[in-house]
Amino acid sequence: MRGAAATVVVLALAACGKGRDTQPAPVPTKTEENHVSCAPAGARDFALACTREIAQSPDGETWVIRHPNGGFRRFVLIDGGKRIATADGADEVAATRIGSDLEVRVANDRYRFPAAADAAAR
């Protein structure tokens, strides 16, 4: 009886993955991390408190910005790094060039990145 119950459990677990995309996520070819100035969650002032992980993949460059509280945002660079957009989620990116920096705002989070020539949001 135990053998039959174990078989049912194994078959049930195997069926859980059916119908999903089983393609693995692309593996970044290069990753680097550095600190960026941010004002997450509506903070009034910017601080060098977030980290940026930069991953190169076949699809291009993706940034993961990690907040000090454990939250994060993912961005993708487009048009050869001249524009930035959210990599997932429904929040829109608003970007303003401030001197040599690009201030990026998504919902209540703000970031300052060194700006590429002609940088803008998507």
N, C-alpha and C positions, 0 to 999 in steps of 0.2 A: 504494500500500500504506500509506503514512504517513497519508493522508487517512482511510482506513478505520480505522486504529488510533486516530487522534484522535477519530473519531466514537464508537467504542466507549468510550473513556475518558470523553468528555462524557456519554454516555448512562448509564454506570455511576455517575458522580458525581451526575447528576440523580436517579437512583433511590435514592440514599442517604437523601434527605429524605422519601421516600414513607412514609406511615403515621404520621408524627409530627404532633403538634399544631402547625400552622403559624400559630396566632394569636400576635401579638407580645405580649410582657409589657406590662402597663399602665405607662404613662409617668407618673412622679410629677408632680403639679401644682406641688409646692413642696418644696424640700429645704433643710434647714439642718443645721449641724454644730456640736457643742459637746463639751467634755470631760466625762467622768464618772469617778467614783471606781470602781475595780475591783480585783479580786484574781483574775486569770485563772490557769488551770492549777494550782489549789491553792495559790496564793501565800498566805502567812500574813497579810500586812498589805494594807490597801487603799491605793491610790495614785491620783492623778488622772492616769492613764496611758492610758485608753481614750478613743476618740472615739465620739460618737453621731451618726449621720446620721438625720434625721427626714424621712420622705417622706410626703406627702399624696397619696393616690390615690383613685379612686372607691370602692375597697374599705375605706378608712379609713386610719389612721395606722400606719406600719411603721417600726420602728427597726432600724438596722444598727449593732451595737456592734463596733468594730474594736479588736483587741488590739494592743499594741506589737510583738508578734512576727509580725504579719501575719494571724493567725487572726481569726475574727469569729463573731458570733451574730446571728440575725435574730429580732425579736420583733414581735408585733402587739398593739395595744391594742384591747380589746373593752369593751363596755358603757360607751361614752362615755369611755374612758380610766380606768375604775375597776378594770379587771383587765388582766393581761398574760399572754401565752402565747407559746410559741415559734412562729415562723412556718413553720418546717420542721424536720425531724428528729424523732427519737423521744424525745429527752430531755424529762423533765417539768420544769416550773417550780415552785419552792418560793419563796414570798415571805413575808417577815416585816416588819411595820412596826416601825421603830426611830425613835422621835420623829417628826420631820417627813420622814424618809426611808423608802423601801421597799427592803429588802435582797432582791435576787433571786438565787437560786441555780439554776444549770443544770449538772448533772454536777459538775465540779471548778471551775467558773467562778462568781464572785460579783460582783455589781454593786450600787451604791447610787444610786438615783434619787430625786428629790424626789417625795414621795407625793401622789397625788390623794386627795381625801376618800373614805374607805371603800375604799381601794385593796386589791387582793388578787390572787392568782394564779388561773389557771383550772385 
